[in-house]
Amino acid sequence: MSKTDFSSTAVAVVGAGAWGSALALTAARGGARVLLYGRDSAAIAEIGRTRRPPALPEALLPENVVATDQPERLNEAGVVLLAVPAQATRAALGTLSRFFSPDAVLVSCAKGIERDTGLLLSEVIGVTCLGAPLAVLSGPGFAVDLARGLPTAVTIAAAEHGLAEALCRLMAGPSFRPYATHDVTGVELGGALKNVLAIAAGLVSGRGLGASAQAAVITRGFVEMHRLAAAFGARSETLMGLSGFGDLILTCSSAQSRNYSLGLAIGAGSDPRSFGKLAEGAATAAIAVARASAFGVDVPIMSAVADILDGKESIPDVVDRLMARPLKREDAH
């Protein structure tokens, strides 16, 4: 089997949470034989008994999805979708990579930047699974919508020629449309940075600052996202697409987004330090700002989010600081 022919391979999904379960269902609808791997034996047993994942009860998994807590079964898959949280990716690979088939394609499906190192998840995969072909799946999609079979479009990126296109053919279904690109960095950064900006949008809404402020934060936040991604070497067209602007629109406008909901709660008066691992953007904010600083890229909205999450500044103080910034042309770089 070549790396662009997945017609006879199984697909493994690592992570039986809501997103992993939705991806397993999506791959199964496309006709693949799917292994849904999770560490929680009780949850896996419940899936086997009811066909419904505890983390996503809206999903009814078909018979071509097999739930397992046995990591050695991952060897059966030619494609492995990594659907664990971004900050848990390195640890999961450290435990599970020895069970992967030697020629398995690894697909990162989480959205974030590793907090301790500043590495993108493709880079984490690259250093922990040397030589493994890899791809990234990202874009505007909620697990509940995928489970319900609602129309959803995402981006799949891979540097290797033909790989993204082959993965798109594998995953595509009646209500799931993936688009291919070679810009792995752009797709990853769109997914990671929009989480930080979704927290900002939630803060504005929760604080009752109005629709005009909401529009300003989303628009100027996108400028920051675009500018920082360019410093990483991402293509402008990628940030304008599904995995950038599209995902930003989705997560900045819906309470289904954990990041937006986190900002909403903080804006309404909750202590930002009491939320733990609720949202990926909370872990990404500070490291995104640090990487921006290293590149010399100005990201005032992301910096404001990081300061609020760390308890360094209050929302009114941040608003005053942002509104007092020097006036400049909108098309300035």
C-alpha positions, 0 to 999 in steps of 0.5 A: 500500500502506498502512502496515497492509497488508503482504500484497504486500510483501517483508520485508528482514532486516538482519543475517545472524547467528543472530537475523536468520537465525531471523527471516528463516525465521520471516517466510518460514514466514508466507508472506512473500518475504524478503531476508536482507541481510548484509555478509559476502559469503562467508557470503551465498554459503554461504547461497545454496549450502547454504540454511543460514546459517553463524551458524545451521546448524540453519536450512534456509532455504526458497526464498522467502528470498533472501540478498544482500550488495547493499544496493540490494536493500533498496529492494524491502522494505516492512518492514525487520527490524533484527537487528544488535547494539544498539550497531551499530544507528546505524552500520548505519542510517547506511550503509543507510538511503538504500537503504530504500524511502521508506515502509518500516516499520523494526522494531527487533529488537535489545535494548539501550540505546545506550551512548554516548548513553543512547538507546533503539533506537527513538530511535536510529532516530528520529534517523537515519531521520526520519519512518520508521514504526517498531516494536519486536519483542522477547520470550522467543525463542532463535534456535535455537528459532525455527529448529526451529519450536518454539512461541514468543511475542513482542511487537510494539510500535508507536505508530502505530494498527494498525501493530503488529497488521498486523506481527503478521499478517505475522509470525505462523505455525504456531509463532510467535505475536506479540502487539501493543501500543502501548507501545514504551518498555516493550517496549524496556526489558524486552528491554534490562534483562533482559540485565543481570539475566541476567548477574546470574543467571549470576554467582550460578550460576557462583559457586555461591551457591545456588538461593535466591540465584538466586530472590532476584536474579531477583525483586528484579531484576525490581523494579528493571527494573519501577521503572526502566521506569516512570520512562521512562514504560512501562506496568506491564502491558508489563513483566509480559508477554512482553517483560518478565517472560517474557524475564527468565525465559528469559534467567535460566535457560538457558545458551543466553542469551549474557548468562547464560553471560557471568555464569556464566563470570565467576562461575566465575572468568573475567576480566570484561574479556576478553569484548568484545562477547559479550553485549548486557547487558555494553554496557547495564549501565553506561548503564542504571545512569546513566539510573537515577541520573538518574531517582533510581531505586535499582537495586542489582543492576544497579549491582553487575553494572556494577561487576563488569563494569568490574572495580571490585568483586569478587563477594564484595564485591558480595554483602556490600554487597547483604546489608548494605543497610538492611532495608525493606518489600518493598512499599516504592517 
